[in-house]
C-alpha cells in the first residue's frame, strides 16, 4: 500500500476544513517555543438564545447544547459547585506547585488540582496551547484539530479560567511546547512539584517524557520542608494523577497488561470486584496564586492557523465545565430523560435522544466520577432502572478503551490493529472523498457525514454505520476514517476513537470480526420515515417518506454497490455478519 502517496497530499477540500495559507505563526512557535505571546481574547458565544424545532423539515434549525443561556448555566453550575465542594480539609504544604492542565479542563473532581492545593501555599495553574495539536495527522495529512473542536477547547479553557478566578486563582495561558514552558516557569517561581493528569497514548507520553527530562535540568532552592520535595535533589518533581476513567487504574483487580480482550469479561469483573471512588471535594477557595505579571490571553483561531466555523443547523455544543454541568442538570433533572435513556439512545436526530456528555468528557470538562455520582443521586431521589444503569455501562466502555490503549500501545494505530490482522485495504482517494463529503448516493451515509462536517458530532449509531460502510462496502483503509474523525469530532480522544475504529474494521479485540451494518436494515429500524436524512439532505423532502432512504434516480448515483444487505436479503445477511439484529455492546462515545 502506497501510504507515502497520501502523507503529503491532504484530502481536505476548501468546503470542509480551511487552512490559513501562511503557516508562519506556527512555524515561528515551533522554532522558538520559549517566546511568550500575548493574544487578543476570543469572542465567546455562550449567551445566544437557543433555537429549537420539532420538525425535521426545518432545514436551518440549530439547537444549543446545553440549551440554557449563560446566566442560567452560571446558576446551575454554582449550585453544583456547592454540592461538590467542602472546606473540611486543611492544607499543610509550603512553597509553590504548578497544575499543568491538559485534557482535564475542570475544577470539580480534579485530583491534580486537589493534590497541588494540599502540598503548597500557592498554585500556578498553567495551560499550554501546543502547536503540535494543530499540525497534521500521522498517515494522511488531515488537520489534527478541526476548527469546531478548536473553538470548543478554547471555550473550555476560557471557562476553566473563569471558574478558577471565582475560587481565588487564575490560569496562565501560553502558546508553545509544555517541555519548554513548564521548566521555565518552575525556575522562575521556585516550583517544587508539577502536577498533571496521566495520559496513555504515545504522543502524549512523549510530551510527558520531554517535560520530565527538561525539569531535571532545572535547579530550584532546596528546602526539605517544602511540599513533597523531601529528597536531597533540588529539581522540581513531576507527579501524575490518574483521572480519566470511572474506575481508578489502581483499583482494578488485575494489572492493565492483563486486561481481558473481551469487553463483557472486563465489565463483569470490575462491576463485581471494584468500587467507583467518590468525587474529590475541593475547598471553595483555592488561592492565593503566585504573583504573575501577565496571565496571557486565549489565542484567536487565526493565530492557530484556523478559520472560524459557524454551526448553521443541528447541534451547537458550548464548551466548558459550566456548560457540561448544565447539560447534566438539563438531561437528568429538568427534562427527566435519564429514566428513558436506554430506549432512546439509538436515535440520530435532535439533542435529547442521548446524554451528549462526550464532548465535555473528552476535554475533561466533566469527570466520569461526577456523572456517576449524579446518576446515583438520581436513583436515590427519583428512580433506578435499566436506563440509569446503561449510562454507567457506557462509561465503563470508555474506561475499557482507555485501559486497552495502555495494554496495546501503538498497535491501536497500526493498520493491522492489536491483532495484527493482514488485509488488503484500498486507499482510493475518490472513494474516500465521496464518503467524507457525504456524496456516496446512500442518504443514510451522506446525512451522517453532512452532520459531522456541519456540527463535528455524530450519533453513536451513525458512527457505526458510516464506519461499516467505509471498511466493508468500500474496502477503504480504516485509518483514513479514523484520522478524519480525529480532525472533526468534538469528542475526539485517541483511545475511544481508534479503539472503536479497530473494532468496527475487524482488527480489534472484537469476538465478531465481520461486523456489518446493513444500510437498508439500519434505515428501516432507526429512520423509518426518513426524517433524519431529509433534515440533512433537504432535497429529499419532496420524496415520499418511505422512499427517502432509497430514492433511486431521484438522488445522486450510488458510488459502490452494497456488499451485503440489499433490501431483499438484509435480514439473513445481517444475522450472519453480526449486525444490528443482535444487541451490539460496542459504544462509540455514546455518552
C-alpha positions in Angstrom: 0.0 0.0 0.0 1.4 3.3 -1.1 0.9 5.2 2.1 3.6 7.8 1.1 1.3 8.9 -1.7 -1.0 10.5 0.8 1.3 11.7 3.5 1.9 15.0 1.7 -1.4 15.2 -0.1 -4.2 16.0 2.4 -7.7 15.0 1.3 -9.1 18.2 2.8 -11.1 20.3 0.4 -11.9 24.1 0.8 -15.5 23.2 1.6 -14.8 21.2 4.7 -11.8 22.4 6.6 -9.9 25.5 5.8 -6.2 26.2 6.3 -4.6 29.6 6.7 -2.4 29.9 3.6 0.6 31.1 5.7 2.0 28.8 8.4 4.4 31.5 9.7 2.7 31.8 13.1 3.0 28.1 13.9 6.4 27.8 12.3 7.8 30.6 14.4 6.4 29.0 17.5 7.9 25.6 16.7 11.3 27.2 16.0 11.2 29.5 19.1 8.7 27.9 21.5 10.0 29.6 24.6 8.8 33.0 23.5 5.8 34.4 25.4 2.9 35.6 23.2 0.1 37.9 24.0 -3.2 37.2 22.3 -6.5 39.0 21.9 -9.3 37.4 23.7 -11.5 35.1 21.6 -15.2 36.0 21.4 -17.4 33.6 23.1 -21.0 32.9 22.1 -22.4 31.2 25.1 -25.3 33.6 25.7 -27.1 33.2 22.4 -30.7 32.3 22.6 -31.5 28.6 21.9 -33.3 27.8 18.7 -35.4 24.7 18.7 -37.5 22.8 16.3 -39.8 19.8 16.5 -39.9 19.2 12.7 -37.2 17.6 10.6 -38.4 19.7 7.7 -36.8 22.8 9.0 -33.5 23.0 7.1 -32.0 25.8 9.1 -32.8 24.9 12.7 -30.0 24.9 15.2 -30.0 24.0 18.9 -27.5 24.9 21.5 -26.4 22.1 23.8 -27.0 22.8 26.7 -30.0 24.9 25.9 -29.8 27.4 28.8 -28.5 30.9 28.4 -25.3 31.9 30.1 -26.9 33.3 33.3 -28.9 30.1 33.8 -25.8 28.0 33.2 -23.9 30.0 35.8 -26.7 29.5 38.3 -26.8 25.7 37.7 -23.0 25.4 37.9 -22.9 27.4 41.2 -25.4 25.0 42.7 -23.4 22.0 41.6 -20.2 23.5 42.9 -21.8 24.0 46.3 -22.8 20.3 46.3 -19.3 19.0 45.3 -17.0 21.3 47.4 -16.1 21.2 51.0 -14.0 23.3 53.5 -13.4 20.4 55.9 -9.9 19.7 54.5 -6.9 21.8 55.6 -3.9 22.4 53.5 -0.5 22.0 55.2 2.0 22.4 52.3 4.5 25.1 51.6 6.0 26.7 48.5 4.6 26.8 45.0 3.3 24.0 42.8 2.2 24.0 39.2 -1.0 22.4 37.9 -0.4 21.5 34.2 -3.9 21.3 32.7 -4.2 19.1 29.7 -7.4 17.1 29.0 -8.8 17.8 32.4 -10.2 21.3 31.9 -12.3 21.4 35.0 -12.2 22.3 38.7 -14.6 19.8 40.2 -13.2 16.3 40.9 -9.7 17.3 39.6 -7.3 15.3 41.7 -4.2 17.0 40.3 -5.6 20.4 41.4 -6.5 19.0 44.8 -3.1 17.5 45.4 -1.4 20.7 44.3 -3.6 22.6 46.8 -2.7 20.3 49.6 1.0 20.3 49.0 1.7 24.0 48.6 0.9 27.5 49.8 0.4 28.8 46.2 -0.7 27.1 43.0 0.2 28.2 39.5 -2.4 26.7 37.0 -0.9 26.5 33.5 -2.4 25.6 30.1 -0.1 25.2 27.2 -1.5 25.7 23.7 0.8 23.2 22.0 1.3 23.9 18.3 1.7 20.2 17.6 -2.0 19.8 18.3 -2.7 21.9 15.2 -0.4 20.1 12.8 -1.5 17.2 10.6 -2.4 13.6 11.2 0.2 10.9 11.0 -0.6 9.0 7.8 -2.9 11.0 5.6 -2.1 14.7 6.4 -5.5 15.7 7.6 -5.7 18.6 10.0 -5.2 17.2 13.5 -7.7 19.5 15.2 -10.5 21.0 13.1 -12.0 24.4 13.6 -15.0 23.5 15.7 -13.1 21.3 18.1 -10.5 24.1 18.5 -13.3 26.6 19.2 -14.8 24.2 21.7 -11.5 23.6 23.5 -10.8 27.4 23.7 -14.2 27.9 25.2 -13.3 25.2 27.7 -10.1 27.0 28.6 -11.9 30.3 29.0 -14.4 28.7 31.3 -11.7 27.0 33.3 -10.0 30.3 33.8 -13.3 31.9 35.0 -14.0 29.1 37.4 -10.5 29.2 38.8 -10.8 33.0 39.2 -14.0 32.6 41.1 -12.1 30.5 43.6 -9.1 32.7 44.1 -6.8 31.5 41.3 -6.2 32.3 37.7 -5.0 30.4 34.6 -1.7 31.1 32.9 -2.1 30.6 29.2 0.9 30.3 27.0 1.4 29.1 23.4 4.2 26.7 23.0 5.5 23.3 23.9 5.0 22.2 27.5 8.6 20.9 27.8 9.8 24.5 27.1 7.2 26.4 29.1 6.9 24.4 32.3 10.6 24.2 33.2 10.9 27.9 32.6 8.0 28.6 34.9 9.3 26.2 37.5 12.6 28.0 37.6 11.1 31.5 37.7 8.7 30.7 40.6 10.8 28.2 42.5 8.3 25.4 41.9 8.8 22.2 43.9 6.2 20.0 42.0 4.3 20.0 38.7 1.1 18.0 38.9 -0.7 16.7 35.9 -3.2 14.2 34.7 -1.7 11.0 33.3 -2.3 10.2 29.7 -1.8 6.8 27.9 -1.1 7.3 24.2 2.3 7.7 22.6 2.1 11.4 21.5 1.1 12.5 25.0 3.6 10.1 26.7 6.4 11.6 24.6 5.5 15.0 25.8 5.4 13.8 29.4 8.9 12.3 29.0 10.2 15.5 27.5 8.8 17.6 30.3 10.3 15.2 32.9 13.7 15.4 31.2 13.7 19.2 31.0 12.6 19.6 34.6 15.6 17.6 35.6 17.8 20.4 34.2 16.1 23.0 36.5 17.6 23.8 39.8 15.4 25.4 42.5 16.3 26.4 46.1 16.3 23.3 48.2 14.0 23.2 51.3 13.2 19.8 52.8 10.1 21.3 54.5 8.5 22.4 51.2 5.7 20.3 49.8 6.8 16.9 48.6 10.4 17.9 48.0 11.9 15.8 50.8 14.9 14.4 48.9 18.3 15.9 48.7 18.0 16.9 45.0 16.7 20.4 44.1 14.9 19.6 40.9 11.1 20.1 40.5 9.2 16.9 40.7 6.7 15.8 38.0 3.8 13.9 39.6 1.0 12.4 37.5 -2.5 11.7 38.7 -4.9 9.1 37.2 -8.1 11.0 36.5 -9.6 10.0 33.1 -11.7 6.9 34.0 -14.7 5.9 36.1 -12.8 3.1 37.8 -9.3 4.0 39.0 -6.5 2.2 37.5 -5.1 1.3 40.9 -8.4 -0.3 41.9 -8.5 -2.9 39.0 -8.4 -6.5 40.2 -5.7 -7.2 37.6 -2.7 -5.5 36.1 -3.7 -3.4 33.0 -1.3 -5.5 30.9 -3.6 -8.5 31.7 -6.7 -6.6 30.6 -9.4 -9.0 29.3 -9.6 -8.9 25.5 -13.4 -9.1 25.6 -15.3 -6.1 27.0 -18.0 -8.1 28.7 -15.5 -10.0 30.7 -13.8 -6.7 31.7 -17.2 -5.1 32.7 -18.4 -8.0 34.8 -15.1 -8.3 36.6 -14.9 -4.6 37.6 -18.5 -4.4 38.5 -18.1 -7.4 40.8 -14.8 -6.6 42.4 -14.3 -2.8 42.1 -16.0 0.3 43.6 -16.1 3.7 42.0 -14.4 6.3 44.1 -16.4 9.3 45.1 -15.7 12.6 43.5 -13.0 14.6 45.2 -14.4 17.7 47.0 -12.2 20.7 46.7 -12.4 23.7 49.0 -14.3 26.8 47.9 -11.2 28.9 47.9 -8.0 27.7 46.1 -5.9 30.8 46.3 -3.7 32.6 46.5 -1.9 32.4 43.2 1.8 33.4 42.9 2.4 37.0 41.7 2.2 36.7 37.9 2.6 39.9 35.9 0.9 38.7 32.7 -1.5 35.7 32.7 -1.7 35.5 28.9 -4.7 35.5 26.6 -6.6 32.9 24.7 -5.3 32.8 21.1 -7.6 33.6 18.3 -8.4 30.9 15.7 -6.2 32.7 13.1 -3.2 32.5 15.4 -3.7 28.8 15.5 -3.8 28.6 11.7 -7.6 28.0 11.6 -10.6 29.8 10.2 -13.7 30.1 12.5 -16.6 27.9 11.6 -20.2 28.6 12.4 -22.8 25.9 13.1 -25.9 26.8 11.0 -28.1 23.8 11.8 -28.1 20.7 14.0 -26.4 21.0 17.4 -24.0 23.7 18.6 -22.1 22.5 21.7 -21.0 25.1 24.2 -17.6 24.4 25.7 -16.6 24.4 29.3 -17.3 22.9 32.7 -20.1 25.3 33.3 -21.9 24.1 30.1 -21.2 20.4 30.9 -22.7 20.7 34.4 -25.7 22.5 32.9 -26.1 19.6 30.4 -26.2 17.1 33.3 -28.9 19.2 35.0 -30.8 19.6 31.8 -30.8 15.9 30.8 -31.1 14.3 34.3 -33.2 16.7 36.3 -35.0 19.3 34.2 -36.2 17.1 31.4 -36.0 13.8 33.4 -34.7 12.0 30.3 -32.3 9.7 32.2 -35.2 7.3 33.0 -35.7 6.5 29.3 -32.1 6.7 28.1 -31.8 3.0 27.2 -35.0 3.3 25.0 -33.9 6.4 23.1 -30.1 6.1 22.9 -30.1 4.8 19.3 -31.7 8.0 18.0 -30.0 10.2 15.4 -31.9 13.4 15.3 -32.1 16.2 17.9 -30.3 16.7 21.2 -32.3 14.6 23.6 -32.0 11.0 22.4 -28.8 10.6 24.4 -26.9 12.4 27.1 -24.4 14.2 24.8 -21.8 14.2 27.6 -19.0 13.0 25.3 -17.5 16.4 24.2 -17.1 17.5 27.8 -15.7 14.1 28.9 -13.2 14.2 26.1 -11.9 17.7 27.1 -12.0 16.7 30.7 -14.6 19.4 31.5 -16.7 16.7 33.1 -15.4 13.9 35.3 -16.9 10.4 34.8 -17.0 10.0 38.5 -19.1 13.2 38.9 -21.5 11.8 36.3 -21.6 8.5 38.3 -22.4 10.5 41.5 -25.2 12.3 39.7 -26.7 9.1 38.4 -26.6 7.6 41.9 -28.3 10.8 43.3 -30.9 10.5 40.6 -31.5 6.8 41.5 -31.9 7.8 45.2 -34.2 10.8 44.6 -36.2 9.6 41.6 -35.8 6.1 40.3 -33.3 3.4 39.4 -33.8 1.3 36.3 -32.0 -0.2 33.3 -31.6 3.3 31.8 -29.8 4.7 34.8 -27.5 1.7 34.7 -26.9 2.0 31.0 -25.3 5.4 31.3 -22.8 3.8 33.6 -22.5 0.9 31.2 -21.4 3.4 28.5 -18.8 5.0 30.9 -17.3 1.5 31.5 -16.9 1.1 27.7 -15.0 4.4 27.8 -12.8 3.0 30.6 -12.2 -0.1 28.6 -10.8 1.7 25.6 -8.6 3.8 27.9 -7.1 0.7 29.6 -6.8 -1.0 26.2 -4.6 1.8 25.0 -2.2 1.0 27.9 -2.1 -2.7 27.1 -1.6 -2.5 23.4 0.2 0.8 22.9 0.8 2.0 19.4 -0.7 -1.2 17.8 -4.0 0.6 18.3 -3.0 2.9 15.5 -1.4 0.3 13.2 -3.2 -0.9 10.1 -3.4 -4.5 11.5 -4.6 -3.3 14.9 -3.9 -5.1 18.2 -4.3 -8.5 16.5 -2.0 -7.6 13.5 -4.7 -8.6 11.0 -3.4 -8.8 7.4 -5.9 -7.4 4.9 -5.7 -5.7 1.5 -7.1 -2.2 2.1 -7.7 0.4 -0.6 -6.7 4.0 -0.3 -8.8 5.1 -3.2 -8.8 8.9 -3.0 -12.1 9.4 -4.9 -14.0 6.8 -2.9 -12.8 8.2 0.4 -13.7 11.8 -0.6 -17.2 10.7 -1.6 -17.6 9.2 1.9 -16.0 12.2 3.6 -18.2 14.8 1.7 -21.4 12.8 2.0 -21.8 12.0 -1.7 -22.0 8.3 -1.7 -25.5 8.0 -3.1 -26.8 6.4 0.1 -28.8 9.0 2.1 -28.2 7.4 5.5 -24.4 7.6 5.0 -24.5 11.1 3.4 -26.7 12.6 6.0 -24.4 11.4 8.8 -21.3 12.7 7.1 -23.1 16.1 6.4 -23.9 16.3 10.1 -20.3 15.6 11.0 -18.9 18.3 8.7 -21.5 20.8 9.9 -21.5 20.2 13.7 -18.5 17.9 14.3 -20.8 15.5 16.1 -22.5 12.3 15.1 -24.7 9.8 16.9 -23.2 6.5 18.1 -25.5 4.7 15.7 -24.4 6.9 12.8 -20.7 6.3 13.6 -21.1 2.6 13.5 -23.0 2.7 10.2 -20.5 5.0 8.4 -17.6 3.0 9.7 -19.1 -0.2 8.4 -19.8 1.3 5.0 -16.3 2.7 4.6 -14.5 -0.5 5.5 -16.9 -3.2 4.5 -18.7 -1.8 1.4 -15.9 0.4 0.1 -12.9 -1.6 1.4 -11.1 1.6 2.4 -8.3 1.7 4.9 -9.9 2.2 8.3 -7.2 4.6 9.4 -8.4 7.1 6.8 -11.8 7.1 8.5 -10.2 7.2 12.0 -8.0 10.2 11.1 -10.9 12.1 9.5 -12.8 11.6 12.7 -9.8 12.8 14.6 -10.0 16.0 12.6 -13.7 16.6 13.0 -15.1 15.1 16.2 -15.7 17.5 19.2 -15.5 14.4 21.4 -12.3 13.0 19.9 -9.9 11.2 22.2 -7.4 8.8 20.8 -8.4 5.8 22.9 -12.1 5.8 22.2 -11.7 6.8 18.5 -9.1 4.4 17.5 -10.4 1.7 19.8 -13.8 1.9 18.1 -12.3 2.0 14.6 -10.3 -1.1 15.2 -13.4 -2.8 16.4 -15.5 -1.7 13.5 -12.9 -2.7 10.9 -12.3 -6.2 12.3 -8.7 -5.6 13.5 -9.5 -5.0 17.2 -10.4 -7.3 20.0 -13.9 -7.9 18.8 -15.1 -11.5 19.0 -17.2 -10.8 15.8 -14.6 -9.9 13.2 -17.1 -9.4 10.4 -19.3 -6.8 12.0 -21.5 -5.5 9.2 -24.3 -2.9 9.3 -26.9 -3.3 6.6 -27.9 0.1 5.4 -31.5 -0.9 4.4 -32.0 -2.6 7.8 -30.5 0.4 9.7 -32.6 2.9 7.8 -35.7 0.8 8.4 -35.1 0.5 12.1 -33.7 3.9 13.0 -35.1 6.3 10.4 -38.2 4.6 9.0 -39.9 7.8 7.8 -36.7 9.4 6.5 -36.8 12.3 8.9 -33.1 12.2 9.7 -31.9 12.0 6.1 -34.4 14.7 5.0 -33.1 17.1 7.7 -29.6 16.8 6.4 -30.4 16.3 2.8 -33.3 18.8 2.1 -33.6 17.7 -1.5 -35.3 14.6 -0.1 -38.1 16.5 1.5 -40.3 16.3 -1.6 -39.9 12.5 -1.8 -42.4 10.2 0.0 -41.2 9.3 3.4 -41.0 5.6 2.8 -38.6 6.3 -0.2 -36.3 8.8 1.3 -33.6 6.4 2.3 -33.6 4.6 -1.1 -34.8 7.3 -3.6 -33.3 5.6 -6.7 -32.8 8.0 -9.6 -34.3 10.9 -7.6 -31.0 11.2 -5.7 -27.3 11.0 -6.8 -25.8 7.8 -8.1 -24.6 5.2 -5.6 -20.8 5.2 -5.8 -20.4 1.5 -4.9 -22.9 -1.4 -4.6 -23.5 -2.7 -1.1 -21.5 -5.8 -0.2 -24.4 -7.2 1.8 -27.8 -6.1 3.0 -29.8 -5.3 -0.1 -33.4 -4.8 0.6 -34.4 -8.3 -0.4 -31.9 -10.2 1.7 -31.0 -7.9 4.5 -32.2 -9.9 7.5 -30.3 -13.1 6.6 -27.1 -11.3 5.9 -27.2 -9.1 8.9 -27.6 -12.1 11.2 -24.7 -13.9 9.6 -22.4 -10.8 9.9 -23.3 -9.9 13.4 -25.2 -6.8 12.6 -27.9 -4.8 14.4 -30.3 -7.7 14.9 -28.0 -8.9 17.7 -27.5 -6.4 20.5 -24.3 -4.5 19.9 -22.3 -3.9 23.0 -19.8 -1.6 21.3 -20.5 2.0 22.2 -18.8 4.8 20.3 -18.7 7.7 22.8 -22.3 7.2 23.5 -22.2 9.5 26.5 
